[in-house]
Amino acid sequence: MTLSITVENADGEIKASAEAADRAVLVWDGEYEEGDRIRFAVPESGKMWRIRVDDAVDEASVLLKGTGLVYDVPFGDAKIPYSPKAFEGGRHMLSLRALTAEEEAAYGNLAANPIDQHDCETCYPHAHANAETRGEAVFFARNAIDGVTANDSHGVWPYATWGNDGRDDAEITVEFGRPVDLDEVVLVTRADFPHDNWWVSAKLTFSNGDVKDLAMERSDQPHRFAVSERGVTWVKLGDLVKSDDPSPWAALVQLEAYGRNAK
């Protein structure tokens, strides 16, 4: 099989590229410009891959539907949820390889995807929501699965969250892209008190129709909920009810879903 990584500009002109049969690594010297994108090409659809888009962004274990991923290098508002070191400077390292059988069978947080993009529906896990505060990237659903758990403040990285725009009907969905078996869901909520309010109750809904009622409290610690779900392809958090605290703001820092890929 052949794997490839290509960095190109807005006109499709190639800045750097690398190919390999087993593990592709691209180290290139140059500065990103607005409109640049990274293309990861793989030989088959429906497999899981280990992808690094930048040396300051965690590697991601993702399932690709299709034979590639186009990753838009973030600038401006889109850059705010990332480390200020990401995509900066004059030398960059990117990588691509298939997951091993042991990695695919391992227990872990199956919702995590630090390279999720707002409008990308071919790379999983993928998070989307029916409300995102003011349409700003720092409040996009993708921030809730990026693996960054700092929750004692709000604003730019590392404090990007899913912000629900204060809507009572707001809900966020994480799609796994394949069946998974889950035994725990963990919610990390923002705890920038007294700026923040907090949710006292919510519901988890799974693709198989199961619903779990959640009770939460004012805390800066993870909220852990045991579940027993087999072969589910997505989980949705909704029916969020705030406390009677006067603050209108409550936000989700991370939604983590622990288990294994279904056999």
C-alpha positions as CSV (number, residue, x, y, z in Angstrom):
1,M,0.0,0.0,0.0
2,T,1.1,3.6,-0.5
3,L,0.5,6.4,2.0
4,S,1.1,10.0,1.2
5,I,1.1,13.4,2.9
6,T,1.0,16.6,0.8
7,V,1.1,20.2,1.8
8,E,-0.4,22.5,-0.8
9,N,-1.5,26.1,-1.1
10,A,-4.9,27.5,-2.0
11,D,-4.2,27.1,-5.7
12,G,-3.2,23.4,-5.3
13,E,0.5,24.0,-5.8
14,I,2.5,21.5,-3.8
15,K,4.8,22.9,-1.0
16,A,6.0,19.6,0.3
17,S,5.1,15.9,0.1
18,A,6.2,12.4,1.2
19,E,5.2,8.9,0.4
20,A,5.8,5.6,2.1
21,A,4.5,2.0,2.1
22,D,4.1,1.6,5.8
23,R,4.6,4.9,7.7
24,A,4.8,8.3,6.1
25,V,6.6,11.1,7.8
26,L,6.9,14.6,6.3
27,V,9.3,17.1,7.7
28,W,9.2,20.3,5.7
29,D,10.8,23.8,6.1
30,G,8.5,26.7,5.3
31,E,5.8,28.8,6.8
32,Y,2.1,28.1,6.4
33,E,0.0,30.7,4.6
34,E,-3.7,31.3,4.7
35,G,-5.5,28.8,2.5
36,D,-2.9,26.1,2.9
37,R,-4.2,22.5,3.3
38,I,-2.7,19.1,4.1
39,R,-3.8,16.1,2.2
40,F,-3.4,12.6,3.7
41,A,-4.0,9.8,1.2
42,V,-4.6,6.2,2.1
43,P,-5.3,3.1,0.0
44,E,-8.6,2.0,1.3
45,S,-11.8,3.4,3.0
46,G,-13.2,2.3,6.3
47,K,-9.8,1.7,8.1
48,M,-8.4,3.3,11.2
49,W,-5.3,5.5,10.9
50,R,-2.9,7.3,13.2
51,I,-2.5,10.9,11.9
52,R,-0.4,13.8,13.1
53,V,-1.2,17.2,11.5
54,D,1.4,19.2,13.5
55,D,4.0,18.5,16.1
56,A,2.1,20.7,18.6
57,V,-1.2,18.8,18.1
58,D,-1.8,15.4,19.6
59,E,-1.8,12.4,17.2
60,A,-5.3,11.2,16.4
61,S,-6.6,7.7,16.0
62,V,-9.3,8.1,13.4
63,L,-11.5,6.2,11.0
64,L,-11.6,7.6,7.4
65,K,-14.5,7.1,5.2
66,G,-12.9,7.5,1.8
67,T,-9.3,7.3,0.7
68,G,-8.1,10.5,2.2
69,L,-8.4,13.5,4.5
70,V,-8.1,17.2,3.6
71,Y,-7.1,19.2,6.6
72,D,-7.4,22.9,6.4
73,V,-4.6,24.7,8.2
74,P,-6.4,27.0,10.7
75,F,-5.9,30.8,10.6
76,G,-7.7,33.7,12.4
77,D,-10.8,32.7,14.4
78,A,-10.3,29.0,13.4
79,K,-6.8,29.0,15.1
80,I,-8.0,30.2,18.5
81,P,-8.8,26.7,19.9
82,Y,-5.3,25.4,19.1
83,S,-2.1,25.9,20.9
84,P,-0.3,29.1,19.8
85,K,2.6,26.9,18.9
86,A,0.6,24.8,16.4
87,F,1.2,25.4,12.7
88,E,3.8,28.1,13.5
89,G,7.5,28.5,12.7
90,G,9.6,27.4,9.8
91,R,9.8,23.6,10.4
92,H,6.9,21.1,10.6
93,M,6.5,17.4,11.1
94,L,3.4,15.4,10.0
95,S,2.9,11.6,10.0
96,L,0.5,8.9,8.9
97,R,0.3,5.2,9.5
98,A,-2.3,2.4,10.0
99,L,-3.3,1.4,13.5
100,T,-2.0,-1.9,14.7
101,A,-4.4,-4.7,15.6
102,E,-3.5,-4.2,19.2
103,E,-4.2,-0.5,19.1
104,E,-7.6,-1.1,17.4
105,A,-8.5,-3.6,20.2
106,A,-7.3,-1.4,23.1
107,Y,-9.5,0.1,25.7
108,G,-9.7,3.9,25.7
109,N,-11.5,7.1,25.1
110,L,-13.2,6.4,21.7
111,A,-14.6,9.9,21.4
112,A,-11.2,11.6,21.3
113,N,-10.2,13.3,18.0
114,P,-7.9,16.3,18.3
115,I,-8.0,16.8,14.5
116,D,-11.8,16.9,14.1
117,Q,-12.9,19.7,11.8
118,H,-16.2,21.6,12.0
119,D,-17.6,20.6,8.6
120,C,-15.7,17.3,7.9
121,E,-18.0,14.3,7.8
122,T,-15.5,11.7,6.6
123,C,-13.2,11.5,9.6
124,Y,-14.4,10.0,12.8
125,P,-14.9,10.5,15.7
126,H,-16.8,13.7,14.7
127,A,-18.7,16.1,16.9
128,H,-21.6,18.4,15.8
129,A,-24.2,20.4,17.6
130,N,-27.4,22.2,16.9
131,A,-26.1,25.4,18.7
132,E,-22.6,26.9,19.0
133,T,-22.3,30.3,20.8
134,R,-22.2,33.1,18.3
135,G,-20.8,30.7,15.6
136,E,-17.3,31.2,17.0
137,A,-14.6,28.5,16.6
138,V,-13.7,28.7,20.3
139,F,-17.2,27.4,21.0
140,F,-17.5,24.7,18.3
141,A,-18.6,21.2,19.1
142,R,-15.2,19.8,17.9
143,N,-13.5,21.4,21.0
144,A,-15.4,18.9,23.2
145,I,-13.4,15.9,21.8
146,D,-10.0,17.5,21.3
147,G,-8.5,16.0,24.5
148,V,-7.8,19.3,26.2
149,T,-9.3,19.3,29.7
150,A,-8.4,22.6,31.2
151,N,-11.6,24.0,32.7
152,D,-10.7,26.7,35.2
153,S,-11.2,29.7,32.9
154,H,-12.7,30.6,29.5
155,G,-11.5,32.0,26.2
156,V,-8.6,31.1,24.0
157,W,-6.6,27.9,24.2
158,P,-6.5,25.8,26.4
159,Y,-10.0,26.9,27.3
160,A,-12.0,26.3,24.1
161,T,-15.3,24.6,24.8
162,W,-18.6,23.6,23.3
163,G,-20.7,26.6,24.0
164,N,-24.5,26.0,23.6
165,D,-25.5,29.6,23.0
166,G,-27.7,29.5,26.1
167,R,-30.3,27.5,24.3
168,D,-32.6,25.2,26.3
169,D,-32.8,22.8,23.4
170,A,-29.1,22.6,22.7
171,E,-27.5,19.2,22.2
172,I,-24.2,17.8,21.0
173,T,-23.6,14.5,19.2
174,V,-20.4,12.5,18.9
175,E,-20.4,10.1,16.0
176,F,-17.9,7.2,16.2
177,G,-18.1,6.2,12.6
178,R,-18.2,2.5,13.6
179,P,-19.9,0.3,16.3
180,V,-18.3,0.6,19.7
181,D,-18.9,-0.9,23.1
182,L,-18.9,1.6,26.0
183,D,-18.8,1.2,29.8
184,E,-18.3,4.8,30.9
185,V,-19.0,8.4,29.7
186,V,-17.2,11.2,31.3
187,L,-18.2,14.9,31.1
188,V,-15.7,17.7,31.9
189,T,-17.7,20.9,32.4
190,R,-16.3,24.4,32.5
191,A,-15.8,25.6,36.1
192,D,-14.8,29.2,35.8
193,F,-16.8,30.2,38.9
194,P,-18.4,32.7,39.4
195,H,-18.4,33.5,35.7
196,D,-20.0,30.1,35.0
197,N,-23.2,28.4,36.0
198,W,-23.4,24.6,35.9
199,W,-25.8,21.8,34.8
200,V,-27.7,19.9,37.4
201,S,-29.2,17.4,35.0
202,A,-28.9,16.1,31.5
203,K,-29.6,13.1,29.3
204,L,-27.4,10.8,27.3
205,T,-29.0,9.2,24.2
206,F,-27.4,6.4,22.3
207,S,-27.8,5.3,18.7
208,N,-29.6,2.1,19.9
209,G,-32.3,4.2,21.6
210,D,-31.1,3.8,25.2
211,V,-31.4,7.0,27.4
212,K,-29.5,7.6,30.6
213,D,-30.5,10.4,33.0
214,L,-27.6,12.3,34.5
215,A,-27.3,14.2,37.8
216,M,-24.5,16.7,38.1
217,E,-23.3,19.3,40.6
218,R,-21.0,22.3,40.9
219,S,-17.5,20.9,40.4
220,D,-14.3,21.3,38.6
221,Q,-13.8,17.5,38.5
222,P,-14.9,15.1,35.8
223,H,-18.5,13.8,36.0
224,R,-18.3,10.0,35.6
225,F,-21.3,7.9,34.5
226,A,-21.3,4.1,34.1
227,V,-23.0,2.8,31.0
228,S,-23.4,-0.6,29.3
229,E,-23.8,0.0,25.6
230,R,-22.9,-2.4,22.9
231,G,-22.5,-1.7,19.2
232,V,-23.5,2.0,19.4
233,T,-22.4,4.4,16.6
234,W,-23.2,7.7,18.3
235,V,-24.0,9.3,21.7
236,K,-25.9,12.6,22.2
237,L,-25.9,14.9,25.2
238,G,-29.0,17.0,25.6
239,D,-31.8,18.1,27.9
240,L,-29.3,20.3,29.8
241,V,-30.7,22.0,32.8
242,K,-28.7,24.7,34.6
243,S,-28.8,25.5,38.3
244,D,-30.6,28.5,39.7
245,D,-27.3,30.4,39.8
246,P,-27.7,33.8,38.1
247,S,-24.9,33.3,35.6
248,P,-26.3,32.5,32.1
249,W,-23.1,30.6,31.0
250,A,-22.5,26.9,31.2
251,A,-20.1,25.0,28.8
252,L,-18.8,21.6,28.0
253,V,-15.0,21.1,28.0
254,Q,-14.9,17.4,27.1
255,L,-17.1,14.5,26.3
256,E,-15.2,11.3,26.8
257,A,-16.6,7.8,25.9
258,Y,-14.6,4.8,27.3
259,G,-14.7,1.4,25.8
260,R,-13.5,-0.7,22.9
261,N,-14.3,-1.0,19.2
262,A,-17.1,-3.6,18.8
263,K,-16.0,-7.0,17.5
